[in-house]
Amino acid sequence: MVLAHIMSDHDTNLYGTIHGGVMMKLIDDAAAAAAGRHAGGPAVTASVDRMTFLAPVRAGDLLSVEAGLERARRTSMTVGVRVTAERWNDSGPVTEVATAFLTFVAIDADGGPRPVPALVTALPGLS
């Protein structure tokens, strides 16, 4: 799952960089989409296991938030997220600005946990 967003002045904090909470929301959105797609329905954030901010982001940066499943258990999923930034109008360097790991739980119509499919990974060289 990839979510991309151009950051604006509206997203900045008092230091002129993008507010960490804005980036956290984008991370949660992308991770939730990845978890929900794998689960085949709603999945809610159970925990933010780790979030690391590596470099500042500024207005005019295009953020790309890449989320993918790392592990699936009976009703929960661990999602890894990588965030990169580049200028929206330039083909210059891409910088990794954040990483995160979140845990999601798949829920049924009553809000209770429900089983998720196993995570199947292909071995290199096998088709």
C-alpha positions in Angstrom: 0.0 0.0 0.0 1.4 3.4 -0.9 -0.2 6.7 0.1 1.3 9.9 -1.2 0.6 13.5 0.0 2.0 16.9 -0.7 2.6 18.7 2.5 1.5 22.3 2.9 2.0 25.3 5.2 -1.2 24.1 6.9 0.7 21.0 8.1 3.6 22.8 9.8 4.4 23.4 13.4 5.9 26.4 15.1 9.4 25.4 13.9 8.4 25.5 10.2 8.6 21.7 9.8 5.7 19.2 9.4 4.0 18.5 12.6 4.7 14.9 13.8 1.0 14.3 14.4 0.3 15.0 10.7 2.8 12.4 9.7 1.5 9.9 12.3 -2.0 10.2 10.8 -0.7 9.4 7.3 1.3 6.5 8.7 -1.8 5.1 10.5 -4.0 5.6 7.4 -1.6 3.7 5.1 -1.1 0.9 7.7 -4.8 0.6 8.3 -5.4 0.2 4.5 -2.8 -2.5 4.3 -4.2 -4.3 7.3 -7.8 -4.0 6.1 -6.9 -5.2 2.6 -5.2 -8.3 4.1 -8.0 -8.9 6.6 -10.7 -8.5 3.9 -12.5 -6.0 6.1 -12.2 -3.5 9.0 -9.1 -3.5 11.1 -8.4 -1.1 13.9 -5.1 0.1 15.4 -4.3 -1.8 18.6 -0.8 -0.3 19.2 2.0 1.8 17.7 4.9 -0.5 18.5 7.6 1.8 17.2 7.8 5.1 15.4 11.0 6.8 14.5 11.3 10.3 12.9 14.6 10.4 11.0 14.6 13.7 9.2 12.5 16.9 9.1 9.8 17.4 6.5 8.9 20.8 5.0 6.0 22.3 3.2 6.3 21.4 -0.4 7.6 18.0 0.2 5.9 15.0 -1.4 5.6 12.3 1.3 5.3 8.7 0.1 4.1 6.3 2.9 4.7 2.7 2.1 3.0 0.1 4.3 3.1 -3.7 4.2 2.3 -6.6 6.4 5.2 -8.0 8.4 3.2 -10.7 10.3 -0.3 -12.1 10.6 -1.4 -13.9 13.7 -4.9 -15.3 14.5 -6.7 -11.9 14.7 -3.9 -9.4 14.6 -1.4 -8.1 12.0 1.9 -6.2 12.3 2.4 -3.6 9.6 5.7 -2.0 8.8 5.8 1.5 7.3 8.5 3.5 5.5 8.1 7.2 4.8 10.2 9.1 2.2 10.2 12.7 1.2 11.2 14.5 -1.9 10.3 18.0 -3.3 7.0 17.9 -5.1 8.4 19.6 -8.2 11.9 18.2 -8.4 13.4 14.9 -9.3 16.1 15.4 -6.7 17.0 13.1 -3.9 14.5 11.0 -1.9 15.1 11.0 1.8 13.8 8.4 4.3 12.1 10.5 7.0 10.3 8.0 9.2 9.7 4.3 10.0 7.0 2.7 12.1 5.6 -0.6 13.1 1.9 -0.8 14.1 -0.4 -3.7 15.3 -3.9 -3.9 14.0 -6.8 -6.2 15.0 -9.4 -7.3 12.4 -12.9 -6.7 13.8 -16.4 -8.1 12.9 -19.7 -6.2 12.6 -20.0 -6.2 16.4 -16.5 -4.8 17.0 -15.1 -8.0 18.2 -11.9 -9.6 17.0 -12.2 -11.9 13.9 -9.6 -14.3 12.3 -7.3 -13.0 9.5 -5.8 -15.0 6.7 -2.3 -16.4 7.1 0.5 -14.3 5.6 1.9 -16.2 2.6 5.4 -15.2 1.5 7.0 -16.5 -1.6 10.6 -17.9 -1.4 13.1 -16.3 -3.8 13.5 -18.3 -7.0 10.2 -20.2 -6.6 7.1 -19.5 -8.6 
